[in-house]
Amino acid sequence: MRDDSRLTTIPGPSGALEIEVDQPMAPAEDRARVVVICHPHPQFGGTMNNKVVTTLARAAVDVGWHAVRFNFRGVGASDGTYDHGDGEFDDAQAVLTWATRRWPAHRPALAGFSFGAWVAVRVALQTPVSRLLTVAPPVNRFDGFPDHAPECPWWLIQGMADEVVDAERVVAWAAQFVPPVNVITVPDASHFFHGQLKILRDLAHRFYQDEG
């Protein structure tokens, strides 16, 4: 994504996991913050280089955070094969653990887009994170979406012209949670935010900088 990105692999539950760390030119503070970002569906072309994923990473770097993108098992240089979300949950847990050890001053944030949002919500319920960002969670496509919220600030960004996810159902699902989810709708945005990535980046800036 940037000249100051570092591509490597770390040990994962089914072998090596490919990660890329996007680094700010100068961290916003001495105690660096970090976000781990989960990519969309591996069987439909989803990778850590997806444009929504890299937009979320750029926004983090813009405000002095590190961003860790990674490929789920069976994608890119990551070992293993697609596991219907269960193994991918384990992959995300492994990357979070690695990020926590690498930047111990702050608990990592977690973000996910589409399939990655489904994984991220489930992980945030099991592993404490500082905050959670989900973009277009596919509540109409996967079972196992939770009926309670993780104990961290949670932002949900949903394009209302989404051709993949039922946007109205997403908004209704998010309305049930206590504490409340900060739901932000983008009226003309499609699933992949075509032509709307600047709006998404600006919203992600606000997410990373929010102290509420």
BADRENZA-450020 format. One record per residue: residue number from 1; residue in one letter; x negated, y negated, z negated of N, C-alpha, C in turn. Coordinates in steps of 0.2 Angstrom, whole numbers, plus 5000, padded with zeros to 4 digits. Example, Ala and Ser with C-alpha at 12.3 -4.5 7.8 and 13.67 -1.06 7.14 Angstrom:
REC  nr rest  n.x  n.y  n.z ca.x ca.y ca.z  c.x  c.y  c.z
REC   1    a 4934 5028 4961 4938 5022 4961 4934 5016 4961
REC   2    s 4936 5011 4965 4932 5005 4964 4936 5000 4961
END
This chain:
REC  nr rest  n.x  n.y  n.z ca.x ca.y ca.z  c.x  c.y  c.z
REC   1    m 4996 5006 5000 5000 5000 5000 4996 4994 5000
REC   2    r 4990 4994 4996 4986 4988 4995 4979 4990 4996
REC   3    d 4974 4986 4997 4967 4987 4997 4965 4989 4990
REC   4    d 4968 4987 4984 4967 4989 4978 4971 4994 4975
REC   5    s 4973 4999 4979 4976 5005 4977 4971 5011 4977
REC   6    r 4973 5016 4972 4969 5021 4972 4973 5028 4972
REC   7    l 4971 5032 4977 4974 5038 4979 4970 5044 4975
REC   8    t 4974 5048 4972 4970 5054 4969 4975 5059 4967
REC   9    t 4973 5064 4964 4978 5070 4961 4977 5071 4954
REC  10    i 4982 5073 4951 4982 5075 4944 4985 5081 4943
REC  11    p 4983 5085 4937 4986 5091 4936 4994 5091 4935
REC  12    g 4998 5095 4938 5005 5095 4937 5007 5102 4936
REC  13    p 5014 5103 4935 5017 5109 4932 5016 5115 4938
REC  14    s 5015 5113 4944 5015 5118 4949 5008 5117 4953
REC  15    g 5003 5114 4950 4997 5113 4954 4996 5105 4954
REC  16    a 4992 5103 4959 4990 5096 4959 4996 5092 4961
REC  17    l 4996 5086 4958 5001 5081 4960 4998 5075 4963
REC  18    e 5000 5073 4969 4996 5067 4972 4999 5060 4970
REC  19    i 4995 5056 4967 4997 5049 4965 4994 5044 4968
REC  20    e 4997 5038 4968 4993 5032 4970 4995 5027 4965
REC  21    v 4989 5024 4963 4990 5018 4958 4989 5012 4961
REC  22    d 4994 5007 4961 4993 5001 4964 4991 4996 4958
REC  23    q 4986 4993 4959 4983 4989 4953 4983 4981 4955
REC  24    p 4985 4977 4950 4985 4970 4951 4978 4967 4951
REC  25    m 4977 4962 4954 4971 4959 4955 4968 4957 4948
REC  26    a 4973 4955 4943 4972 4953 4936 4978 4955 4932
REC  27    p 4977 4959 4928 4983 4961 4924 4986 4955 4920
REC  28    a 4992 4955 4919 4996 4949 4916 4993 4948 4909
REC  29    e 4991 4953 4906 4988 4952 4899 4983 4958 4898
REC  30    d 4979 4958 4892 4974 4962 4891 4977 4969 4890
REC  31    r 4983 4970 4887 4986 4977 4886 4990 4978 4892
REC  32    a 4987 4981 4897 4991 4982 4904 4997 4986 4903
REC  33    r 5002 4984 4907 5009 4988 4907 5009 4992 4914
REC  34    v 5013 4997 4914 5013 5001 4920 5020 5004 4921
REC  35    v 5022 5005 4927 5028 5008 4929 5027 5014 4933
REC  36    v 5030 5020 4932 5030 5026 4936 5036 5026 4940
REC  37    i 5035 5027 4947 5041 5026 4952 5042 5033 4955
REC  38    c 5048 5035 4955 5050 5042 4958 5054 5040 4965
REC  39    h 5052 5044 4970 5054 5043 4977 5060 5047 4979
REC  40    p 5063 5045 4984 5069 5049 4987 5068 5056 4989
REC  41    h 5074 5059 4991 5074 5066 4992 5068 5069 4996
REC  42    p 5065 5074 4993 5059 5077 4997 5061 5080 5004
REC  43    q 5067 5083 5004 5069 5087 5010 5072 5082 5015
REC  44    f 5073 5076 5014 5075 5071 5019 5070 5065 5020
REC  45    g 5064 5067 5020 5059 5062 5022 5056 5058 5016
REC  46    g 5059 5059 5010 5057 5055 5004 5049 5056 5002
REC  47    t 5046 5051 5002 5039 5051 4999 5037 5045 4995
REC  48    m 5031 5045 4992 5029 5039 4988 5028 5033 4992
REC  49    n 5028 5034 4999 5027 5028 5003 5034 5025 5006
REC  50    n 5039 5028 5004 5046 5025 5006 5046 5017 5004
REC  51    k 5049 5014 5009 5049 5006 5008 5052 5004 5002
REC  52    v 5057 5007 5000 5060 5004 4993 5055 5006 4987
REC  53    v 5052 5012 4987 5047 5013 4982 5042 5008 4982
REC  54    t 5039 5007 4988 5033 5002 4989 5035 4995 4987
REC  55    t 5041 4994 4988 5044 4987 4986 5044 4986 4979
REC  56    l 5046 4991 4975 5046 4991 4968 5039 4991 4965
REC  57    a 5035 4994 4969 5028 4994 4966 5025 4987 4968
REC  58    r 5026 4984 4973 5023 4978 4975 5026 4973 4970
REC  59    a 5032 4973 4968 5035 4969 4963 5031 4969 4956
REC  60    a 5030 4975 4954 5026 4976 4948 5019 4973 4948
REC  61    v 5016 4974 4954 5009 4972 4955 5009 4964 4955
REC  62    d 5014 4961 4958 5015 4954 4958 5015 4951 4951
REC  63    v 5018 4954 4946 5018 4951 4940 5013 4954 4935
REC  64    g 5008 4957 4937 5002 4959 4933 5003 4966 4930
REC  65    w 5008 4970 4933 5008 4977 4931 5004 4982 4935
REC  66    h 5003 4988 4933 5001 4993 4937 5007 4997 4939
REC  67    a 5007 5000 4945 5012 5004 4947 5009 5011 4950
REC  68    v 5012 5016 4947 5010 5023 4949 5016 5026 4953
REC  69    r 5014 5027 4959 5019 5031 4964 5016 5038 4964
REC  70    f 5020 5043 4966 5018 5050 4966 5022 5054 4971
REC  71    n 5019 5059 4974 5023 5063 4978 5026 5069 4974
REC  72    f 5032 5071 4974 5035 5077 4971 5032 5083 4974
REC  73    r 5032 5088 4970 5029 5095 4973 5031 5096 4980
REC  74    g 5027 5099 4984 5028 5100 4991 5028 5095 4996
REC  75    v 5027 5089 4993 5026 5083 4997 5019 5080 4998
REC  76    g 5017 5078 5004 5010 5076 5005 5005 5081 5002
REC  77    a 5001 5079 4998 4995 5083 4995 4997 5086 4988
REC  78    s 5004 5086 4986 5006 5089 4980 5007 5096 4981
REC  79    d 5005 5100 4977 5006 5107 4977 5013 5109 4976
REC  80    g 5015 5115 4978 5022 5118 4976 5027 5117 4981
REC  81    t 5033 5119 4979 5039 5118 4984 5045 5115 4981
REC  82    y 5049 5112 4985 5055 5109 4982 5059 5113 4977
REC  83    d 5061 5110 4972 5064 5114 4966 5071 5112 4964
REC  84    h 5075 5108 4969 5082 5106 4967 5082 5102 4961
REC  85    g 5077 5098 4960 5077 5093 4954 5074 5095 4948
REC  86    d 5074 5102 4947 5072 5104 4940 5064 5104 4940
REC  87    g 5061 5106 4945 5054 5105 4945 5051 5098 4946
REC  88    e 5055 5094 4950 5054 5087 4951 5054 5083 4944
REC  89    f 5059 5085 4940 5060 5083 4933 5053 5084 4929
REC  90    d 5050 5090 4930 5044 5092 4927 5038 5088 4930
REC  91    d 5038 5087 4936 5033 5083 4939 5033 5075 4936
REC  92    a 5039 5072 4936 5039 5066 4933 5037 5065 4926
REC  93    q 5039 5070 4922 5037 5071 4915 5029 5071 4915
REC  94    a 5026 5075 4919 5019 5075 4919 5015 5069 4921
REC  95    v 5018 5065 4926 5015 5059 4928 5016 5054 4922
REC  96    l 5022 5054 4919 5023 5049 4913 5018 5051 4908
REC  97    t 5017 5057 4906 5012 5059 4901 5005 5056 4903
REC  98    w 5003 5057 4910 4997 5055 4912 4996 5047 4911
REC  99    a 5001 5044 4913 5001 5036 4913 5001 5034 4906
REC 100    t 5004 5037 4901 5004 5035 4894 4997 5036 4891
REC 101    r 4993 5041 4893 4987 5042 4891 4982 5037 4894
REC 102    r 4983 5035 4901 4979 5031 4904 4980 5024 4902
REC 103    w 4986 5022 4900 4987 5015 4898 4991 5015 4891
REC 104    p 4987 5017 4886 4991 5018 4879 4994 5012 4876
REC 105    a 4992 5006 4878 4994 5000 4874 5002 4999 4874
REC 106    h 5005 5001 4880 5012 5000 4881 5015 5007 4883
REC 107    r 5021 5008 4881 5025 5014 4884 5027 5012 4891
REC 108    p 5026 5017 4896 5027 5016 4903 5035 5014 4904
REC 109    a 5036 5010 4909 5043 5010 4912 5044 5015 4917
REC 110    l 5050 5016 4919 5051 5022 4924 5056 5019 4929
REC 111    a 5055 5020 4935 5060 5018 4940 5061 5024 4945
REC 112    g 5066 5023 4949 5068 5029 4954 5073 5026 4959
REC 113    f 5072 5029 4965 5076 5027 4970 5080 5033 4973
REC 114    s 5087 5033 4973 5091 5038 4976 5089 5045 4972
REC 115    f 5087 5050 4976 5086 5056 4972 5081 5055 4966
REC 116    g 5076 5050 4967 5072 5048 4962 5075 5045 4956
REC 117    a 5080 5042 4957 5084 5038 4952 5088 5044 4948
REC 118    w 5090 5049 4951 5093 5055 4947 5088 5058 4943
REC 119    v 5082 5059 4945 5077 5062 4941 5075 5057 4936
REC 120    a 5074 5051 4937 5072 5046 4932 5077 5045 4926
REC 121    v 5083 5045 4928 5088 5045 4922 5088 5051 4918
REC 122    r 5087 5056 4920 5087 5063 4916 5080 5063 4912
REC 123    v 5075 5060 4915 5068 5060 4912 5069 5055 4906
REC 124    a 5072 5049 4907 5072 5044 4902 5076 5046 4896
REC 125    l 5081 5051 4897 5084 5054 4891 5080 5059 4887
REC 126    q 5075 5061 4890 5071 5066 4886 5064 5063 4884
REC 127    t 5062 5058 4887 5055 5055 4886 5056 5048 4885
REC 128    p 5054 5045 4879 5055 5038 4878 5051 5034 4883
REC 129    v 5054 5029 4886 5051 5024 4891 5053 5017 4889
REC 130    s 5049 5012 4891 5050 5005 4889 5056 5002 4892
REC 131    r 5058 5004 4898 5064 5002 4902 5065 5006 4908
REC 132    l 5071 5006 4911 5072 5010 4916 5076 5006 4922
REC 133    l 5073 5007 4928 5076 5004 4934 5078 5010 4939
REC 134    t 5085 5010 4940 5087 5015 4945 5090 5011 4951
REC 135    v 5089 5013 4957 5091 5010 4963 5095 5015 4967
REC 136    a 5101 5014 4968 5106 5018 4972 5106 5025 4970
REC 137    p 5108 5026 4963 5108 5033 4961 5114 5037 4964
REC 138    p 5112 5043 4967 5117 5047 4971 5122 5051 4967
REC 139    v 5126 5047 4963 5131 5051 4959 5136 5055 4962
REC 140    n 5137 5054 4968 5142 5058 4972 5139 5064 4976
REC 141    r 5132 5065 4975 5128 5070 4978 5125 5075 4974
REC 142    f 5124 5074 4968 5121 5079 4963 5125 5079 4957
REC 143    d 5125 5086 4954 5128 5087 4948 5122 5085 4942
REC 144    g 5125 5085 4936 5120 5084 4931 5119 5076 4929
REC 145    f 5122 5072 4932 5121 5065 4930 5124 5064 4923
REC 146    p 5120 5061 4918 5122 5060 4911 5128 5056 4910
REC 147    d 5131 5057 4904 5137 5053 4902 5135 5049 4896
REC 148    h 5129 5048 4895 5126 5044 4890 5120 5041 4892
REC 149    a 5118 5035 4889 5113 5031 4891 5106 5032 4887
REC 150    p 5101 5032 4890 5094 5032 4886 5094 5026 4882
REC 151    e 5090 5027 4877 5089 5021 4872 5083 5016 4874
REC 152    c 5085 5013 4880 5080 5008 4882 5084 5003 4887
REC 153    p 5081 4997 4888 5085 4993 4893 5085 4997 4900
REC 154    w 5091 4996 4903 5092 5000 4909 5095 4995 4914
REC 155    w 5092 4994 4920 5095 4990 4926 5096 4995 4931
REC 156    l 5102 4994 4935 5104 4998 4940 5106 4993 4946
REC 157    i 5102 4994 4952 5103 4990 4958 5107 4994 4963
REC 158    q 5112 4992 4965 5116 4995 4970 5118 4991 4976
REC 159    g 5117 4993 4982 5119 4990 4988 5126 4992 4989
REC 160    m 5131 4987 4991 5138 4989 4991 5140 4991 4998
REC 161    a 5135 4990 5003 5136 4993 5010 5132 5000 5011
REC 162    d 5131 5003 5005 5127 5010 5005 5131 5015 5009
REC 163    e 5127 5018 5014 5130 5023 5019 5129 5030 5016
REC 164    v 5125 5031 5011 5123 5037 5008 5127 5038 5002
REC 165    v 5127 5033 4997 5129 5034 4991 5136 5030 4990
REC 166    d 5141 5033 4986 5147 5030 4985 5146 5024 4980
REC 167    a 5145 5018 4983 5144 5012 4979 5149 5011 4973
REC 168    e 5155 5011 4975 5160 5010 4970 5160 5015 4964
REC 169    r 5159 5021 4966 5158 5027 4961 5152 5026 4956
REC 170    v 5147 5023 4959 5141 5022 4955 5142 5016 4950
REC 171    v 5146 5011 4952 5147 5005 4948 5152 5008 4942
REC 172    a 5157 5012 4944 5162 5015 4939 5158 5019 4934
REC 173    w 5153 5023 4937 5150 5028 4932 5145 5024 4927
REC 174    a 5142 5019 4930 5138 5015 4925 5142 5011 4920
REC 175    a 5148 5009 4921 5152 5005 4917 5154 5009 4910
REC 176    q 5153 5015 4910 5155 5019 4904 5150 5019 4898
REC 177    f 5144 5017 4900 5138 5018 4895 5138 5012 4890
REC 178    v 5136 5015 4884 5134 5011 4878 5127 5013 4875
REC 179    p 5122 5008 4875 5123 5001 4877 5124 5000 4884
REC 180    p 5126 4994 4886 5128 4993 4893 5122 4993 4898
REC 181    v 5124 4996 4904 5119 4995 4909 5119 4988 4913
REC 182    n 5114 4985 4914 5114 4979 4918 5114 4981 4926
REC 183    v 5121 4981 4928 5122 4983 4935 5122 4977 4939
REC 184    i 5118 4977 4945 5117 4972 4949 5119 4974 4956
REC 185    t 5124 4971 4959 5126 4974 4966 5124 4969 4971
REC 186    v 5122 4971 4977 5120 4967 4982 5125 4968 4988
REC 187    p 5129 4964 4989 5135 4965 4994 5133 4968 5000
REC 188    d 5128 4966 5004 5127 4968 5011 5122 4973 5012
REC 189    a 5119 4976 5006 5113 4980 5007 5115 4987 5008
REC 190    s 5112 4990 5013 5113 4997 5014 5109 5001 5009
REC 191    h 5109 5008 5010 5105 5013 5006 5098 5011 5005
REC 192    f 5095 5010 5011 5088 5008 5011 5086 5001 5011
REC 193    f 5091 4997 5010 5090 4990 5009 5087 4987 5016
REC 194    h 5089 4989 5021 5086 4986 5028 5088 4979 5028
REC 195    g 5083 4975 5029 5083 4968 5029 5085 4964 5023
REC 196    q 5085 4968 5017 5086 4966 5011 5081 4967 5006
REC 197    l 5075 4969 5008 5069 4971 5004 5067 4965 5000
REC 198    k 5067 4959 5002 5065 4953 4998 5069 4952 4992
REC 199    i 5076 4953 4993 5081 4953 4988 5079 4958 4983
REC 200    l 5078 4964 4985 5076 4969 4980 5070 4968 4976
REC 201    r 5065 4965 4980 5058 4963 4977 5059 4958 4971
REC 202    d 5064 4953 4973 5065 4948 4968 5068 4950 4962
REC 203    l 5073 4955 4963 5077 4958 4957 5072 4962 4953
REC 204    a 5067 4966 4956 5063 4970 4953 5058 4965 4949
REC 205    h 5056 4960 4951 5052 4955 4948 5055 4953 4941
REC 206    r 5062 4952 4941 5066 4950 4935 5066 4956 4930
REC 207    f 5067 4962 4933 5067 4968 4929 5060 4968 4925
REC 208    y 5055 4968 4928 5048 4969 4925 5047 4963 4920
REC 209    q 5049 4957 4921 5048 4952 4917 5053 4951 4911
REC 210    d 5059 4955 4912 5064 4954 4907 5061 4956 4900
REC 211    e 5063 4953 4895 5061 4955 4888 5067 4957 4884
REC 212    g 5073 4957 4887 5079 4958 4883 5079 4966 4882
END
